[in-house]
Amino acid sequence: MHNDINADLLRQLPQIEEVLKHEQMQTLCATQGRPCVLECLRSEIDALRHSILAGNKPVIAIDDIMARTARAAHALEAPSLRPVINATGIIIHTNLGRSALAPRAVQAVEEVARGYSTLEYNTTLRQRGSRHDHCERLICTLTGAEAAMAVNNNAAAVMMVLSEFACDKRALVSRGELVEIGGSFRIPDIMELSHARMVEVGTTNKTHLADYERAITCDTTMMLKVHPSNYRICGFTESVALADLRALADTINAQRAADDTNPSTEEILIYEDQGSGSLITLECLKEQAEPTVAQSLQAGCDLVSFSGDKLLGGPQAGIIVGSKKLIDRLKKNPLARAVRLDKMTLAALEATLKLYLDPERALQEIPTLHMLSAPLSEMHTRAETLKRILERQLPSGCAAISIVEEIARAGGGALPLCDIPTAAVRIAPTRGTTSDCERYFVSQRRTPIICRIKHDALLCDVRTLQSEEEMEEIARAFCEYFTIQESD
Ligand SMILES: *Cc1c(COP(=O)(O)O)cnc(C)c1O
């Protein structure tokens, strides 16, 4: 009996060619391409077949099949990676692509992406050049380093430095700095992967110079400092200043140099994984401002690495600075080829770094820096603008709109304790609900709008908004949502 129903339903399944003859499908083929439509239609019919074979009794209606095929064909075409409007007030939002690029950087990417470029061509020598050449001098100028290189991201930079200088050697790291950055980047794991022998020193809250000193043996080649990016240990704490580690390393290195019984012993290097990596001191952050890369080098680091898309405000990249001798070894490491930068990223990085030559310009034109440093008064002006746009465009009586003071965050694992005062527009819907509206904003729009929910209202933090166009888009989204509510 059961089998009869199955067989009967299976016979009702339409032939692909039959469905394709419908005018609706012909039109779809014209816009989406026949192979795409064919593929979607085939998988719709397959899904029905599987359902029947599993013992279900799906309704088989040509119109439904065609509607689902059309939806699938359009969905295939819609981009997955697309812009969103960040109204969260979290500036370096890792899930939303971290830093927005400066207009100059966007332009540089576009110019280089369009055609051929000098990526590895030296126009002075008229011969093959190095892709490292484009940013190295700029990075050195901005950090005071002797040499520099840029790779895919800071995780790759850490991996490379460890495997070049601490492979099968002991690398000392304080127990207070064995961090997890998120997204499966954990210092102990990355050390294992690079075959560095991790030697933990000190305790979670206190590490003294003597802890490092005691742990040094003849096969110790590194003292690793890791920036506690996204957390802080406070209270009864102590860590060792870079200058003290430098003095210790100098003493040991001098002893090793004087020891002719073992001429092959390598020097101990001090390497800091600085995480966010500031190139300039953000005065607005006062005592919370991070030490700059230049300061870490001055304090005695042999190598420092940091991200390109956190506080620097550029594209995803990892930058390593240090002496020419050390950077040259890194450039020759086989991993350098595996984690090298592409031309678009290099273009964006070079253009972003150039803006830093004039720090005032950097603060104005690099979105991340501007968002971090713009005064509260500017945020109030922006919030007034957004509120005015909303009041003008939203149907009356749909929502209560007001301006509230809030706290914005640096995000991206930077400056976790830093409260950045900001202004937000609070929208409490009286038509529909807050959570439903938020779901609509995120899931139902081509340009998703990500805001915060607090006390049953939507908060649009204006600190991370980029333009009045984005404010207009937010207003449009509310109008759409309220219209849907009305018709429901
Ligand atoms: C963010 C961070 C990393 C990873 O940098 P990516 O550029 O995201 O790869 C590594 N170390 C620290 C301390 C960080 O803050």
The ligand as a Tripos MOL2 file, in Angstrom:
@<TRIPOS>MOLECULE
LIG
   15    15     1     0     0
SMALL
NO_CHARGES

@<TRIPOS>ATOM
      1 C1         44.6920   40.3840   17.1970 C.3       1 LIG1
      2 C2         45.9110   39.7610   17.7620 C.ar      1 LIG1
      3 C3         46.5820   38.7440   17.0690 C.ar      1 LIG1
      4 C4         46.0810   38.2340   15.7550 C.3       1 LIG1
      5 O1         46.1960   39.2290   14.7800 O.3       1 LIG1
      6 P1         45.4460   39.0480   13.3630 P.3       1 LIG1
      7 O2         45.9260   40.2200   12.5770 O.co2     1 LIG1
      8 O3         43.9940   39.0640   13.6560 O.co2     1 LIG1
      9 O4         45.8930   37.7600   12.7970 O.co2     1 LIG1
     10 C5         47.7060   38.1950   17.6400 C.ar      1 LIG1
     11 N1         48.1570   38.6270   18.8320 N.ar      1 LIG1
     12 C6         47.5500   39.6020   19.5410 C.ar      1 LIG1
     13 C7         48.1030   40.0120   20.8640 C.3       1 LIG1
     14 C8         46.3940   40.2170   19.0110 C.ar      1 LIG1
     15 O5         45.7890   41.1740   19.6980 O.3       1 LIG1
@<TRIPOS>BOND
     1     1     2 1
     2     2     3 ar
     3     2    14 ar
     4     3     4 1
     5     3    10 ar
     6     4     5 1
     7     5     6 1
     8     6     7 2
     9     6     8 1
    10     6     9 1
    11    10    11 ar
    12    11    12 ar
    13    12    13 1
    14    12    14 ar
    15    14    15 1
@<TRIPOS>SUBSTRUCTURE
     1 LIG1         1 GROUP 0 **** ****
